[in-house]
Amino acid sequence: MQFDESQSNIVQNVILENRKKLTLTGIKDVLSFDDEIIVVESELGLINVKGNDLKVNKISVETGDVIIEGIIKMIEYSDKDILSKQSLISKIFK
């Protein structure tokens, strides 16, 4: 992922507590979710959260906050151009 000067004023926080509670800020949308993978869109790109028994416990469109609970095994970032390069479905099932 390349850093762009225009991204310097974007605030995004990732707080992982005991691999069971993940708080994300700066989120635009939750694109898909099930109990093993949750895909969210942020100003900086896509974030894939993988694990077991995952649940979106809170989402606030106004503040851009998302709280995910479950057993979190992986957090993966993708460039924000990824939606134009390949379909979301192919990215999820890769």
N, C-alpha and C positions, 0 to 999 in steps of 0.2 A: 504494500500500500504506500503510495507516495503522498508526502505532505505538501499541501498547497497553501500559499500565503493567505488565501481567502478563508482557510479553515482555522486560522489563529484565534478568531473571536468566538468560535463555537465551543460551548462547554458541554462535555459529556463525562459522566462519572459512572464507574462500574464498582459496586461494592458487593463483595462475596463474603457471606458470613457462614463459617463452618461447612462450606460446600452444600448448604441446605437452603439458603435464602440469598437471592441475587436481586439487587436494586440497580436499575439502569435509569439514567437521566438523559435528556436530550433525544428522546425517542419520538419519531414522527408517527409510526403506525406499527401494529402487530400484523404481519402478513399471513402467518399461519401458525398453528399450534396443535400439538397432541401431547400425549404423555411421555414421548421420547425426544421430540425436537420442537423448539419454538424459534421462529424467524421473525426478527423485528427490524424495522428500517429506522436508521438514525440519519442525522445530517451528514455524518462521516461515512456512511455505507451500511451494509447489512451486518447484522449480528446473529449468528446461529448459536443457540444454546442447546446442548445435547445432554441427556441424562435419563433418569427413570422417575416415574411418578411426577412429572413436571406439571405445574398448574400456574396459570397467570392469576395471581391473587388480587392485583390492583393494576389498573391502567387509568391514567389521567391524561386526556388529550390536551387539556388546558396547560398543564405543567410539563408534559412530556415524560412523566415518571411511569415506570413499569416495575412491579415486584413479581418475581418468579420464585416459586418454592418447589422443592423436590430434591432429588439427589442429583447434583450438578456435576457432570463429568468433563464437559468441554465448553469453552466459549471461543467462538471463531469469528474473526472479522473478514469482510470482503469489501472491495472497493465499491463506491457508490455507483460506478458505471456498470456493475455486474448485471443489473436488470436489463440493460440494453444489449449486453454481449451474449447472454444466454437466458433461457427461461427460468423462472423461479422453480418450477417443478424439477427440471434437470439438475439444478443446484442442490435441492433438498435430497434427492434420491441418488446422488453421486456416490 
